Amino acid sequence: MSDYTPLREPGGDTPVYSVDFSVESAREVLREQQAANIHSTFAVLRAATQLETALRQLLASLDADGQKR
């Protein structure tokens, strides 16, 4: 197994939006990416990246909202 450098280090650099906005944004990304061509490496990588970003934003929003309670 070869060594590698991760694309990003985990950290708190994810923007925090309202939970409602983040949920709607995640749903929109999911709707868009469900039509990705699974035979296209580019389309699959693009979908994975956009879904990861949406998930990170959603979790950051939920974490921030939980801290207010």
Secondary structure, DSSP 8 states (H G I E B T S, - for coil): ------SS---S-S----HHHHHHHHHHHHHHHTT--TT-HHHHHHHHHHHHHHHHHHHHHHHHHHHH-
